[in-house]
Amino acid sequence: MRLFFLFILLICIGLLSYAQYLQHVKGLLPCPLCVAQRLAYWSLALTAFIALLHNPKSFGRHLYSLLMVIFALMGAIIAARHAWLVRYPESFECGISPEEALLNSLPIADWWPGMFEANGDCANIDWTFLSLTIPDWSLSAFVALGILALYPLLTRK
């Protein structure tokens, strides 16, 4: 099971590293919904890391798995909302929003502004791959991570 938790952790680290690459090398500013998705990835990664160190038995493994499913579901909801806003930007203006003010006022935004400070516009389409935007790919990653996180819940050993 340790390899399973390590795999989830490495996926999250890879996704967060790519987000940093897009921000600092390609110059894409994260919006409030991007930062919220980053928080969900961090929550998944932290849970997987603690589970990796703890190497729990049945109950603990199920508990960590359930937490990862919840974080993946929260991230998927945020990513789905973001993907919807990208397609229908006239329905909601995300620019300087209460979400941005809230996220930027959190201590973690002061501690690591390069990762958690929201400055972008949620409706911008600055990057695509195979005609899918960053929120689309993030939604796919959260769904895949959520399905993966179900594995310990569905197995006995």
DRENLUM-139053 format. One record per residue (C-alpha): residue number from 0; residue in three letters; x, y, z. Coordinates in Angstrom, 3 decimals. Example, Ala and Ser with C-alpha at 12.3 -4.5 7.8 and 13.67 -1.06 7.14 Angstrom:
2
NODE  seti  sevex        px        py        pz
NODE     0    ala    12.300    -4.500     7.800
NODE     1    ser    13.670    -1.060     7.140
This chain:
157
NODE  seti  sevex        px        py        pz
NODE     0    met     0.000     0.000     0.000
NODE     1    arg     2.940     2.338     0.546
NODE     2    leu     3.650     2.345    -3.191
NODE     3    phe     0.036     3.302    -3.822
NODE     4    phe     0.267     6.338    -1.518
NODE     5    leu     3.659     7.242    -2.992
NODE     6    phe     2.137     7.092    -6.496
NODE     7    ile    -0.673     9.513    -5.509
NODE     8    leu     1.861    11.800    -3.837
NODE     9    leu     4.112    11.870    -6.912
NODE    10    ile     1.182    12.602    -9.236
NODE    11    cys     0.159    15.580    -7.079
NODE    12    ile     3.748    16.847    -6.873
NODE    13    gly     4.050    16.573   -10.658
NODE    14    leu     0.818    18.479   -11.249
NODE    15    leu     1.746    21.208    -8.765
NODE    16    ser     5.227    21.462   -10.289
NODE    17    tyr     3.732    21.897   -13.748
NODE    18    ala     1.458    24.637   -12.365
NODE    19    gln     4.567    26.404   -11.069
NODE    20    tyr     6.229    26.009   -14.474
NODE    21    leu     3.218    27.538   -16.227
NODE    22    gln     3.163    30.408   -13.746
NODE    23    his     6.840    31.277   -13.452
NODE    24    val     8.209    30.253   -16.861
NODE    25    lys     5.221    30.791   -19.158
NODE    26    gly     3.860    33.769   -17.207
NODE    27    leu     0.317    32.493   -16.601
NODE    28    leu    -1.171    34.086   -13.487
NODE    29    pro    -3.336    31.809   -11.313
NODE    30    cys    -6.902    32.909   -10.687
NODE    31    pro    -8.817    32.256    -7.439
NODE    32    leu   -10.205    28.989    -8.790
NODE    33    cys    -6.702    27.881    -9.820
NODE    34    val    -5.454    28.551    -6.303
NODE    35    ala    -8.404    26.644    -4.817
NODE    36    gln    -7.516    23.689    -7.058
NODE    37    arg    -3.902    23.933    -5.904
NODE    38    leu    -5.115    23.733    -2.324
NODE    39    ala    -7.048    20.579    -3.191
NODE    40    tyr    -3.929    19.043    -4.796
NODE    41    trp    -1.900    19.997    -1.722
NODE    42    ser    -4.525    18.395     0.528
NODE    43    leu    -4.392    15.211    -1.533
NODE    44    ala    -0.594    15.208    -1.502
NODE    45    leu    -0.384    15.841     2.240
NODE    46    thr    -2.867    13.055     2.978
NODE    47    ala    -0.938    10.645     0.751
NODE    48    phe     2.348    11.692     2.394
NODE    49    ile     1.012    11.129     5.911
NODE    50    ala    -0.436     7.765     4.849
NODE    51    leu     2.919     6.845     3.298
NODE    52    leu     4.746     7.620     6.544
NODE    53    his     2.084     6.048     8.754
NODE    54    asn     1.694     2.833     6.712
NODE    55    pro    -1.721     2.198     8.264
NODE    56    lys    -3.616    -1.040     8.679
NODE    57    ser    -7.131    -1.566     7.391
NODE    58    phe    -9.037     1.180     9.242
NODE    59    gly    -6.350     3.841     8.718
NODE    60    arg    -5.942     2.925     5.074
NODE    61    his    -9.690     3.327     4.568
NODE    62    leu    -9.684     6.635     6.419
NODE    63    tyr    -6.839     8.076     4.326
NODE    64    ser    -8.497     6.795     1.184
NODE    65    leu   -11.797     8.416     2.130
NODE    66    leu   -10.062    11.738     2.822
NODE    67    met    -8.328    11.597    -0.566
NODE    68    val   -11.641    10.858    -2.292
NODE    69    ile   -13.210    13.865    -0.545
NODE    70    phe   -10.321    16.177    -1.533
NODE    71    ala   -10.434    14.888    -5.129
NODE    72    leu   -14.191    15.471    -5.245
NODE    73    met   -13.792    19.018    -3.907
NODE    74    gly   -11.082    19.695    -6.485
NODE    75    ala   -13.220    18.218    -9.264
NODE    76    ile   -16.146    20.463    -8.325
NODE    77    ile   -13.905    23.541    -8.361
NODE    78    ala   -12.294    22.492   -11.670
NODE    79    ala   -15.714    21.817   -13.240
NODE    80    arg   -16.889    25.277   -12.187
NODE    81    his   -13.704    26.777   -13.613
NODE    82    ala   -14.112    24.887   -16.905
NODE    83    trp   -17.689    26.142   -17.119
NODE    84    leu   -16.574    29.750   -16.527
NODE    85    val   -13.977    29.454   -19.283
NODE    86    arg   -16.707    28.446   -21.726
NODE    87    tyr   -19.295    30.985   -20.513
NODE    88    pro   -17.311    33.990   -19.222
NODE    89    glu   -20.242    36.375   -19.575
NODE    90    ser   -22.120    34.541   -16.802
NODE    91    phe   -19.673    35.454   -14.065
NODE    92    glu   -16.874    37.953   -13.651
NODE    93    cys   -14.095    36.493   -11.561
NODE    94    gly   -11.587    39.385   -11.792
NODE    95    ile   -11.458    40.995    -8.343
NODE    96    ser   -13.894    38.834    -6.490
NODE    97    pro   -14.602    37.957    -2.873
NODE    98    glu   -12.881    34.601    -3.525
NODE    99    glu    -9.703    36.381    -4.587
NODE   100    ala    -9.777    38.658    -1.547
NODE   101    leu   -10.354    35.677     0.759
NODE   102    leu    -7.604    33.518    -0.755
NODE   103    asn    -5.086    36.370    -0.813
NODE   104    ser    -5.816    37.163     2.851
NODE   105    leu    -4.975    33.627     3.997
NODE   106    pro    -1.631    33.253     5.795
NODE   107    ile    -0.527    30.642     3.259
NODE   108    ala    -0.718    33.287     0.495
NODE   109    asp     1.734    35.431     2.464
NODE   110    trp     3.916    32.442     3.269
NODE   111    trp     4.184    31.203    -0.330
NODE   112    pro     2.749    33.825    -2.705
NODE   113    gly     4.235    32.134    -5.771
NODE   114    met     1.960    29.160    -5.161
NODE   115    phe    -1.120    30.512    -3.414
NODE   116    glu    -1.612    34.157    -4.414
NODE   117    ala    -4.491    34.643    -6.866
NODE   118    asn    -3.927    37.374    -9.462
NODE   119    gly    -5.395    36.053   -12.696
NODE   120    asp    -8.781    36.127   -14.385
NODE   121    cys   -10.759    32.881   -14.232
NODE   122    ala   -12.171    33.293   -17.737
NODE   123    asn    -8.830    33.672   -19.560
NODE   124    ile    -7.815    30.909   -21.947
NODE   125    asp    -4.049    31.232   -22.065
NODE   126    trp    -3.107    27.576   -22.579
NODE   127    thr    -4.620    24.571   -24.336
NODE   128    phe    -3.461    21.071   -25.161
NODE   129    leu    -5.501    18.815   -27.458
NODE   130    ser    -8.140    21.578   -27.407
NODE   131    leu    -8.611    21.222   -23.625
NODE   132    thr    -7.884    24.063   -21.210
NODE   133    ile    -6.085    23.889   -17.874
NODE   134    pro    -9.368    23.513   -15.927
NODE   135    asp   -10.396    20.658   -18.247
NODE   136    trp    -7.132    18.821   -17.615
NODE   137    ser    -7.357    19.553   -13.907
NODE   138    leu   -10.883    18.127   -13.806
NODE   139    ser    -9.611    14.995   -15.559
NODE   140    ala    -6.763    14.683   -13.056
NODE   141    phe    -9.084    15.079   -10.066
NODE   142    val   -11.466    12.442   -11.437
NODE   143    ala    -8.561    10.052   -12.049
NODE   144    leu    -7.129    10.703    -8.578
NODE   145    gly   -10.555    10.204    -7.015
NODE   146    ile   -10.983     6.876    -8.795
NODE   147    leu    -7.470     5.836    -7.751
NODE   148    ala    -8.177     6.858    -4.161
NODE   149    leu   -11.162     4.496    -4.118
NODE   150    tyr    -8.849     1.507    -4.544
NODE   151    pro    -7.988     1.041    -0.832
NODE   152    leu   -11.689     1.395     0.051
NODE   153    leu   -12.605    -1.427    -2.311
NODE   154    thr    -9.866    -3.880    -1.371
NODE   155    arg    -9.392    -5.910     1.777
NODE   156    lys    -5.587    -6.036     1.727
